[in-house]
Amino acid sequence: MTFHPASLLLLTAVSGLASAAPASITRDHDSILAMQGQYTVDFAFDETVLLKPGYERAPAMRSGGDEVVVVVEDSPTRIVLQHLLVDAKSGHVTKHWRQDWVYQAPSRFEFSADQTWQVRPVDATLNQGAWTQCVYEVSDAPRYCGTGKWTYDNNVPTWTSDTSWRPLPRREYTRRSDYNALAVVNRHTLTPNGWTHEQFNTKVQRNTDGSQVEIAREFGFNDYVRTTEVDFTPALDYWKATAGFWAQVRQRWAAHLDKAPGVHLKTKLDGMAMIIPLFEQAEAVQGGAAVDTAKIDAVFVQFVEPAP
């Protein structure tokens, strides 16, 4: 059998990753913690391989913003990072996504059907020496999890997940309905200027009979570059004022996501039925109101139930 030179290079790279010795928990912990800070972010998504007959490549997507990443929880085996967007001109703050990291997590949630995430054990062979990253919506609703090890080949800290399922991102479900799930491998890498998040996505139509049709592959590249040119004071003030409120919200979600069966959301795909009342409550708390746990409970009672 003869390999093309490019194939040999790829095989060598993959082999190098596989043979890399696992890093200490402390080094992994510090690599995750290094993602905190203030950034200008560029988001880029390009469809690459077209898989469905007759399918035409969608236009490339480009966007960006200014974002601060703050540490919410920090222990040797668990780190929670919250992202906050700031409009540099107006100072308007938007609570953005959240990422939780757990060393050798016993379980994780997995996107199994529309608005449904089931909690399942993490495979023991995958989990040894690995970190599970779980990503959450702006309302702290679940998005996806992935499990993988940090590697340090050539002194480049890189974490690569296994393949897992996630729902369509907002940039897609607001304008198309020809697929309903993404099969994703995520990779985070620390760089001299910040860090990057690469996404290797396959767009899939999952059917109720268990069959599925792959539509296209997509490469996403999110580039977090440290900046001192943006005033992130409004975001830091927002989080200082509302952190207690959002801790209460996270507790409500954890009641569903820390153990089986998981969660089903009784909202439309955009999730605005929960996002709006929770954001309004956070705004009131920022204005000086006390955290009203009864109001938080009312939102969850209305829109959240155990997964089937």
The 8 nearest C-alpha neighbors of each residue, nearest first, counted from 0:
[[1, 2, 3, 7, 6, 4, 10, 5],
 [2, 0, 3, 4, 7, 6, 5, 10],
 [3, 1, 6, 4, 7, 0, 5, 8],
 [2, 4, 6, 5, 7, 1, 8, 9],
 [5, 3, 7, 6, 2, 8, 9, 1],
 [6, 4, 8, 7, 3, 9, 2, 10],
 [5, 7, 9, 3, 4, 8, 2, 10],
 [6, 8, 4, 10, 5, 9, 11, 2],
 [7, 9, 11, 5, 6, 10, 12, 4],
 [8, 10, 6, 12, 11, 7, 13, 5],
 [11, 9, 7, 13, 12, 8, 14, 6],
 [10, 12, 14, 8, 9, 13, 7, 15],
 [13, 11, 15, 9, 14, 10, 8, 16],
 [12, 14, 10, 16, 15, 11, 9, 17],
 [15, 13, 17, 11, 16, 12, 10, 18],
 [14, 16, 12, 18, 13, 17, 11, 19],
 [17, 15, 13, 19, 14, 18, 12, 150],
 [16, 18, 14, 15, 19, 13, 20, 12],
 [19, 17, 15, 16, 14, 20, 13, 21],
 [20, 18, 16, 17, 15, 21, 150, 152],
 [19, 21, 18, 22, 150, 17, 151, 16],
 [22, 20, 19, 23, 150, 128, 149, 148],
 [23, 21, 20, 26, 24, 27, 150, 149],
 [22, 24, 25, 26, 27, 21, 28, 128],
 [23, 25, 27, 26, 28, 22, 75, 76],
 [26, 24, 28, 23, 27, 29, 75, 22],
 [25, 27, 29, 23, 28, 24, 30, 22],
 [28, 26, 30, 24, 25, 29, 149, 31],
 [29, 27, 25, 31, 26, 30, 24, 32],
 [28, 30, 32, 26, 31, 27, 33, 25],
 [31, 29, 27, 33, 32, 28, 26, 156],
 [32, 30, 28, 33, 29, 34, 27, 78],
 [31, 33, 29, 34, 30, 35, 28, 78],
 [34, 32, 30, 31, 35, 29, 36, 189],
 [35, 33, 32, 31, 36, 194, 68, 193],
 [36, 34, 68, 33, 69, 32, 70, 80],
 [37, 35, 68, 67, 34, 38, 69, 225],
 [38, 36, 67, 225, 226, 66, 68, 35],
 [39, 37, 225, 224, 226, 66, 223, 65],
 [38, 40, 65, 224, 64, 223, 226, 66],
 [41, 39, 223, 63, 64, 222, 65, 38],
 [40, 42, 63, 222, 221, 62, 43, 64],
 [41, 43, 221, 62, 63, 61, 220, 40],
 [44, 42, 61, 220, 219, 60, 221, 41],
 [45, 43, 219, 60, 218, 59, 220, 61],
 [46, 44, 59, 218, 217, 47, 219, 60],
 [45, 47, 217, 216, 218, 56, 48, 57],
 [46, 48, 217, 216, 45, 49, 218, 215],
 [47, 49, 216, 215, 50, 46, 217, 56],
 [50, 48, 215, 51, 47, 216, 214, 54],
 [49, 51, 215, 214, 213, 48, 52, 54],
 [50, 52, 214, 54, 49, 53, 213, 215],
 [53, 51, 54, 50, 49, 214, 55, 213],
 [54, 52, 51, 55, 50, 49, 56, 214],
 [53, 55, 51, 52, 56, 49, 214, 50],
 [56, 54, 57, 53, 49, 51, 52, 215],
 [55, 57, 46, 58, 54, 49, 47, 215],
 [56, 58, 55, 59, 46, 45, 60, 54],
 [59, 57, 60, 56, 45, 46, 44, 55],
 [60, 58, 45, 44, 57, 61, 46, 43],
 [59, 61, 44, 43, 58, 45, 62, 42],
 [60, 62, 43, 42, 59, 44, 63, 41],
 [63, 61, 42, 41, 43, 60, 64, 40],
 [64, 62, 41, 40, 42, 61, 65, 39],
 [63, 65, 40, 39, 66, 41, 84, 62],
 [64, 66, 39, 85, 38, 84, 40, 86],
 [67, 65, 84, 38, 83, 37, 85, 39],
 [66, 68, 37, 83, 36, 82, 38, 69],
 [69, 67, 82, 35, 36, 81, 80, 83],
 [68, 70, 81, 35, 80, 71, 67, 82],
 [69, 71, 80, 72, 79, 81, 35, 68],
 [70, 72, 79, 80, 69, 81, 73, 78],
 [73, 71, 79, 78, 70, 74, 77, 80],
 [72, 74, 78, 77, 79, 71, 75, 70],
 [73, 75, 77, 76, 78, 72, 28, 79],
 [76, 74, 77, 28, 73, 25, 24, 78],
 [77, 75, 102, 74, 101, 78, 28, 24],
 [78, 76, 101, 74, 100, 75, 73, 102],
 [79, 77, 73, 100, 72, 99, 74, 80],
 [78, 80, 99, 72, 71, 98, 70, 100],
 [79, 81, 70, 98, 69, 71, 97, 68],
 [82, 80, 97, 69, 68, 70, 96, 71],
 [81, 83, 68, 95, 96, 67, 97, 66],
 [84, 82, 94, 95, 67, 66, 93, 234],
 [83, 85, 66, 93, 92, 65, 95, 94],
 [86, 84, 92, 91, 65, 87, 90, 66],
 [85, 87, 90, 91, 88, 89, 92, 84],
 [86, 88, 90, 85, 89, 229, 230, 65],
 [89, 87, 86, 90, 91, 85, 229, 230],
 [90, 88, 91, 86, 87, 85, 92, 233],
 [89, 91, 86, 87, 88, 85, 233, 92],
 [90, 92, 86, 89, 85, 93, 233, 87],
 [93, 91, 85, 84, 234, 90, 94, 86],
 [94, 92, 84, 83, 95, 85, 91, 234],
 [93, 95, 83, 137, 84, 92, 82, 96],
 [96, 94, 137, 83, 82, 93, 84, 97],
 [97, 95, 137, 136, 82, 135, 81, 98],
 [96, 98, 81, 135, 134, 80, 82, 99],
 [97, 99, 134, 80, 133, 79, 135, 132],
 [100, 98, 79, 133, 132, 78, 80, 134],
 [99, 101, 132, 78, 77, 131, 79, 130],
 [102, 100, 77, 131, 104, 130, 76, 103],
 [101, 103, 130, 76, 104, 129, 131, 77],
 [104, 102, 126, 129, 130, 105, 101, 127],
 [103, 105, 101, 102, 106, 131, 121, 130],
 [106, 104, 121, 120, 103, 107, 126, 122],
 [107, 105, 120, 121, 119, 104, 118, 108],
 [106, 108, 118, 119, 120, 121, 109, 144],
 [107, 109, 118, 117, 116, 119, 144, 256],
 [110, 108, 116, 117, 111, 118, 143, 164],
 [109, 111, 116, 165, 164, 115, 112, 143],
 [110, 112, 116, 115, 109, 117, 113, 164],
 [113, 111, 115, 110, 114, 116, 205, 180],
 [112, 114, 115, 111, 166, 179, 268, 110],
 [113, 115, 264, 263, 112, 116, 268, 265],
 [116, 114, 263, 112, 113, 111, 262, 110],
 [117, 115, 110, 109, 262, 111, 261, 108],
 [116, 118, 261, 109, 108, 260, 119, 306],
 [117, 119, 108, 259, 261, 107, 260, 258],
 [118, 120, 106, 107, 108, 117, 121, 259],
 [121, 119, 106, 105, 122, 107, 118, 123],
 [120, 122, 106, 105, 123, 126, 119, 107],
 [123, 121, 125, 124, 126, 120, 105, 106],
 [122, 124, 126, 125, 121, 127, 120, 105],
 [125, 123, 126, 122, 127, 121, 128, 129],
 [126, 124, 122, 123, 127, 129, 147, 121],
 [125, 127, 123, 129, 103, 124, 122, 128],
 [128, 126, 129, 125, 124, 123, 103, 148],
 [127, 129, 126, 103, 148, 21, 130, 102],
 [130, 128, 148, 147, 126, 127, 103, 102],
 [131, 129, 102, 101, 147, 146, 103, 148],
 [132, 130, 146, 101, 145, 100, 104, 102],
 [131, 133, 100, 145, 144, 99, 146, 130],
 [134, 132, 144, 99, 98, 143, 131, 145],
 [135, 133, 98, 143, 142, 97, 144, 99],
 [134, 136, 141, 142, 139, 97, 140, 96],
 [135, 137, 139, 140, 96, 138, 141, 142],
 [136, 138, 95, 96, 139, 94, 135, 140],
 [137, 139, 274, 136, 140, 277, 273, 135],
 [140, 138, 136, 135, 137, 141, 249, 97],
 [139, 141, 136, 138, 135, 142, 252, 137],
 [142, 140, 135, 136, 143, 139, 134, 116],
 [141, 143, 135, 134, 136, 165, 166, 140],
 [144, 142, 165, 134, 133, 141, 109, 110],
 [145, 143, 133, 132, 134, 108, 107, 109],
 [144, 146, 160, 132, 131, 161, 163, 133],
 [147, 145, 131, 160, 161, 130, 132, 129],
 [146, 148, 160, 129, 159, 130, 161, 158],
 [149, 147, 129, 158, 130, 150, 128, 159],
 [148, 150, 158, 157, 27, 156, 151, 147],
 [151, 149, 157, 156, 152, 158, 148, 19],
 [152, 150, 156, 154, 155, 153, 157, 149],
 [151, 153, 154, 155, 150, 19, 156, 16],
 [152, 154, 155, 151, 156, 150, 157, 19],
 [155, 153, 151, 152, 156, 150, 157, 189],
 [154, 156, 151, 153, 152, 157, 189, 188],
 [157, 155, 151, 189, 188, 150, 154, 149],
 [158, 156, 188, 150, 149, 187, 155, 151],
 [157, 159, 149, 187, 186, 148, 150, 147],
 [160, 158, 186, 147, 185, 148, 157, 187],
 [161, 159, 147, 146, 145, 185, 184, 186],
 [160, 162, 146, 184, 145, 147, 163, 159],
 [163, 161, 184, 183, 182, 160, 145, 164],
 [162, 164, 183, 182, 145, 161, 165, 184],
 [165, 163, 182, 110, 181, 183, 109, 143],
 [164, 166, 143, 181, 110, 180, 142, 182],
 [167, 165, 180, 181, 168, 142, 110, 179],
 [166, 168, 172, 180, 171, 179, 181, 169],
 [169, 167, 170, 171, 172, 166, 165, 173],
 [168, 170, 171, 172, 173, 167, 269, 174],
 [169, 171, 168, 173, 172, 174, 167, 60],
 [172, 170, 169, 173, 168, 174, 175, 167],
 [173, 171, 174, 175, 169, 167, 170, 168],
 [174, 172, 171, 169, 175, 170, 269, 176],
 [173, 175, 172, 171, 176, 170, 169, 177],
 [176, 174, 172, 171, 177, 173, 178, 170],
 [175, 177, 178, 172, 179, 174, 171, 173],
 [176, 178, 175, 204, 179, 214, 203, 202],
 [179, 177, 204, 203, 176, 180, 202, 214],
 [178, 180, 204, 203, 167, 205, 166, 176],
 [181, 179, 166, 203, 167, 165, 178, 202],
 [180, 182, 202, 165, 201, 164, 203, 183],
 [181, 183, 164, 201, 163, 200, 162, 165],
 [184, 182, 200, 162, 163, 199, 181, 164],
 [183, 185, 162, 199, 160, 161, 198, 200],
 [186, 184, 198, 160, 197, 159, 183, 199],
 [185, 187, 159, 197, 158, 196, 160, 198],
 [188, 186, 196, 158, 195, 157, 197, 159],
 [189, 187, 157, 195, 194, 156, 190, 158],
 [188, 190, 194, 156, 193, 195, 157, 155],
 [189, 191, 194, 193, 192, 188, 195, 155],
 [192, 190, 193, 189, 194, 224, 225, 155],
 [191, 193, 190, 224, 225, 194, 223, 189],
 [194, 192, 224, 190, 225, 223, 191, 189],
 [195, 193, 189, 190, 223, 188, 222, 34],
 [194, 196, 222, 188, 187, 221, 223, 197],
 [195, 197, 187, 221, 186, 220, 222, 198],
 [196, 198, 220, 186, 219, 185, 221, 195],
 [199, 197, 219, 185, 218, 200, 184, 220],
 [198, 200, 218, 184, 183, 217, 185, 219],
 [201, 199, 183, 217, 216, 182, 198, 181],
 [200, 202, 216, 182, 181, 215, 217, 203],
 [203, 201, 181, 214, 215, 213, 216, 180],
 [204, 202, 213, 180, 178, 214, 212, 181],
 [203, 205, 178, 212, 179, 211, 180, 206],
 [204, 206, 211, 203, 210, 179, 212, 180],
 [207, 205, 210, 208, 209, 211, 204, 212],
 [206, 208, 209, 205, 210, 112, 211, 204],
 [209, 207, 206, 210, 205, 211, 204, 212],
 [210, 208, 207, 206, 211, 205, 204, 212],
 [211, 209, 206, 208, 205, 212, 207, 204],
 [210, 212, 205, 204, 206, 203, 213, 209],
 [211, 213, 204, 203, 214, 205, 210, 51],
 [212, 214, 203, 202, 215, 50, 204, 51],
 [215, 213, 51, 50, 202, 203, 212, 49],
 [216, 214, 49, 50, 202, 48, 201, 213],
 [215, 217, 201, 48, 47, 200, 46, 202],
 [216, 218, 46, 200, 47, 45, 201, 199],
 [219, 217, 199, 45, 198, 44, 200, 46],
 [220, 218, 44, 198, 197, 43, 217, 45],
 [219, 221, 197, 43, 196, 42, 222, 198],
 [220, 222, 42, 196, 41, 195, 43, 197],
 [221, 223, 195, 41, 40, 224, 220, 194],
 [224, 222, 40, 194, 193, 38, 195, 39],
 [225, 223, 193, 38, 39, 192, 222, 40],
 [226, 224, 38, 193, 37, 192, 39, 223],
 [225, 227, 38, 228, 37, 39, 224, 229],
 [226, 228, 229, 225, 37, 230, 38, 231],
 [227, 229, 226, 230, 39, 225, 38, 87],
 [230, 228, 227, 231, 87, 226, 65, 37],
 [231, 229, 232, 228, 87, 233, 227, 90],
 [230, 232, 234, 233, 229, 235, 85, 67],
 [231, 233, 235, 234, 230, 236, 237, 90],
 [234, 232, 236, 231, 235, 237, 90, 92],
 [235, 233, 237, 236, 231, 232, 92, 238],
 [234, 236, 232, 238, 237, 233, 239, 231],
 [237, 235, 239, 233, 234, 238, 232, 240],
 [238, 236, 234, 240, 235, 239, 233, 241],
 [237, 239, 241, 235, 242, 240, 236, 234],
 [238, 240, 236, 237, 242, 241, 235, 243],
 [239, 241, 285, 237, 238, 242, 236, 284],
 [242, 240, 238, 244, 243, 239, 285, 281],
 [243, 241, 245, 238, 244, 239, 240, 246],
 [244, 242, 246, 241, 245, 247, 240, 290],
 [243, 245, 241, 247, 246, 242, 290, 281],
 [244, 246, 248, 247, 242, 243, 249, 241],
 [247, 245, 243, 249, 248, 244, 242, 250],
 [246, 248, 250, 245, 244, 249, 243, 251],
 [247, 249, 245, 251, 250, 246, 252, 244],
 [250, 248, 246, 252, 251, 247, 253, 245],
 [249, 251, 253, 247, 248, 252, 246, 254],
 [252, 250, 248, 249, 254, 253, 247, 255],
 [251, 253, 249, 254, 250, 255, 256, 248],
 [254, 252, 256, 250, 255, 257, 251, 249],
 [253, 255, 252, 251, 256, 257, 250, 258],
 [256, 254, 253, 261, 252, 262, 257, 258],
 [255, 257, 253, 261, 258, 254, 252, 118],
 [258, 256, 253, 255, 254, 259, 118, 107],
 [257, 259, 256, 118, 260, 255, 261, 254],
 [260, 258, 118, 261, 119, 117, 257, 256],
 [259, 261, 118, 117, 306, 258, 305, 262],
 [262, 260, 117, 118, 306, 259, 256, 255],
 [261, 263, 306, 305, 116, 255, 304, 115],
 [264, 262, 115, 306, 304, 114, 305, 303],
 [265, 263, 303, 114, 266, 302, 304, 115],
 [264, 266, 302, 303, 263, 267, 114, 304],
 [267, 265, 264, 270, 272, 302, 268, 273],
 [266, 268, 269, 270, 265, 271, 272, 114],
 [267, 269, 270, 266, 114, 172, 113, 271],
 [268, 270, 271, 267, 169, 266, 173, 172],
 [271, 269, 268, 272, 267, 266, 273, 274],
 [270, 272, 274, 273, 269, 275, 267, 266],
 [273, 271, 270, 274, 275, 266, 276, 267],
 [274, 272, 271, 275, 276, 270, 277, 298],
 [273, 275, 271, 138, 277, 276, 272, 278],
 [274, 276, 278, 277, 273, 271, 279, 272],
 [277, 275, 279, 278, 273, 274, 280, 272],
 [276, 278, 280, 274, 279, 275, 281, 273],
 [277, 279, 281, 275, 280, 276, 274, 282],
 [280, 278, 276, 282, 277, 281, 275, 283],
 [279, 281, 277, 283, 282, 278, 276, 284],
 [282, 280, 278, 284, 283, 279, 241, 285],
 [281, 283, 285, 279, 280, 284, 278, 286],
 [282, 284, 286, 280, 285, 281, 288, 279],
 [285, 283, 288, 281, 287, 286, 282, 289],
 [284, 286, 282, 240, 283, 287, 241, 281],
 [287, 285, 283, 284, 288, 282, 240, 281],
 [286, 288, 284, 285, 283, 289, 240, 282],
 [289, 287, 284, 283, 286, 290, 285, 291],
 [288, 290, 284, 291, 287, 283, 244, 285],
 [289, 291, 244, 292, 284, 288, 243, 280],
 [292, 290, 293, 294, 289, 295, 280, 288],
 [291, 293, 295, 294, 290, 296, 247, 297],
 [292, 294, 296, 295, 291, 297, 298, 290],
 [293, 295, 297, 292, 296, 291, 298, 280],
 [296, 294, 292, 298, 297, 293, 299, 291],
 [295, 297, 293, 299, 294, 298, 300, 292],
 [296, 298, 294, 300, 295, 299, 293, 301],
 [299, 297, 301, 295, 296, 300, 302, 294],
 [298, 300, 303, 296, 302, 301, 297, 295],
 [301, 299, 297, 298, 302, 303, 296, 304],
 [302, 300, 298, 299, 297, 303, 265, 304],
 [301, 303, 265, 299, 264, 300, 298, 266],
 [304, 302, 264, 299, 300, 263, 265, 301],
 [303, 305, 263, 262, 264, 306, 302, 300],
 [306, 304, 262, 263, 261, 307, 260, 255],
 [307, 305, 262, 263, 261, 260, 115, 117],
 [306, 305, 260, 263, 262, 261, 115, 117]]
